[in-house]
Amino acid sequence: MTDIESAPEAAVEAASETVEAARSLLERLADRLGGKASVTAVFGEPVVSDGVTVIPVAQTVYGFGAGAGRETGPAKIGEGGGGGGGGYARPLGFIEIKDGTATYKPIRDPWTDIVIPITLVLAGTLAPRLARAIGRRRRR
């Protein structure tokens, strides 16, 4: 068999190795992230004090990417690429259990408590003035 005839077989074998490496990398990443993504990541450990139980609640987001590489040619030149991952958690509120009753209490964003009321007051103040100005221009 000549080098030309064996080239397709080598390419298929290299592609197969690359696919296997990528699959293996993705499985390892998923296993590691899966171990971190548990109920306690979203619902924290309960805290009990004076007959009240508080369970923190958070939003968690995980994402990841992967890559693979292979050796090519008779000189065994390596080529490939890779990726990474990350995540974050944001507190949303807490569940308060008191006297046998569970109540969810959200943690509100302070900007929401400030920006929305100010915007509504400004819109209520400026809308009539804007309507009058448009009415005057139409009459001319």
N, C-alpha and C positions, 0 to 999 in steps of 0.2 A: 504494500500500500504506500502511495506517495504522500508527501506532506500536504499536497492540495486535497487529496481524498480524506485525510484524517483531520483536516481543519474544521469541517462541520461538526464532527464528533467532539472535538475539543471545545468548540463553542457551546454545544449543547451541555456538555459536562460542566463548563464554567458557569453557564447560566443557572444550571441546577444547583450548584454550590452556592451561588449568590442568593437564590430564592430561599434555600435552606438556612443560610446565615441570617437573612432578613426575618424569616419566620421565627427563628430561635431568639433573636434580639427582641422582637415584639412580644413573644411569650414571657421573657424575663422581665421586661418593663411592665407588662400587665400584671404579673405576679407581685412585683414590688409595690405598684400603685394600689392593687387590689387589697393588699395587706393594710394599707393606710386608710382606705376608704371603708370605714366602719360606721356603725350607728353612733359611736361616741364622737366621731368627727362632726356629725350634724347635731346630735343631742349630747351635750357634755355630761360629765358626771354630776349626779344630783347632789345638791347641798341642802342639808337639813339643819334648821336652827329654830328654836322656840316653837316647835310643832308645825313649821312651814317648810315645805320642800320646794326648792327652786331647781328647775332643769333648764340650763341654757340651750338655746336653739340657734343654729348658724346655717348659712348657705355655704356649701363647699363646691369648688369647681376644680377638676383635674383635667389636664390635657397632656398629650405627649406625641412625639414623632420618633421615627427610627430611620435607620439606614443600613447599608451593607456595603461590602467591598469584595474585591476578588483580585487575583493575580492573573496577569495576561502575558502572553508571549513567552518565548524561550528564556528571556532575561528575568522572568518573574517580576514584572513591574506591577506594583499595586495601584489600584484605583478604587474609588468608592466615595461614600459620603455618609453623613450621619445627621442626627437631629437631637432634640432635647425635649424637655417637658417642664411642667410647672403646675402650680395650683395656688389657690388662695381660699381663705375662709373669711366670711363676713358675718358678724353677729346680726341676727334678725330680731331676737326677743328672748323671752323665757316663759316657761310654763310654771305657774305657781299652784301648788297643791296645798290647800288650807281647809281644814274642817271637812275633808272628804270631797271637796270641790276643786276641779282643775280649771284654771283660767290661763289662756294665752295672753301675754302682754307684749306687744311689739315694741321694739326700740325704734323710735322715729328719728329720721335724719334731721339734725337741727336746721340745715339749709331749707328743708321743706317747710318747717315751721316759720321761717323768716321770709324766704323768697316768695312763696305763693301768696301770703297775705299782702305783702308790699305790692306785688304785681296787680292784685285785684283792686287795691286802693288806687293805684295810679291809673289803671284802666277805667275805673269808675269816675275818676276826676277828669281824665283827659278825653274820654269818649264824647261827652256833651260838647265840650269846646271844639273838638274836631268836627263834629256834626254841624255846629253853627258855622264854622269857617267854610266848610264845603257848601252849605246852603247859601252863604253870601256870595261865593264865587259863581254859583249857578245862576243867581239872579242878575249878575252883570252882563 
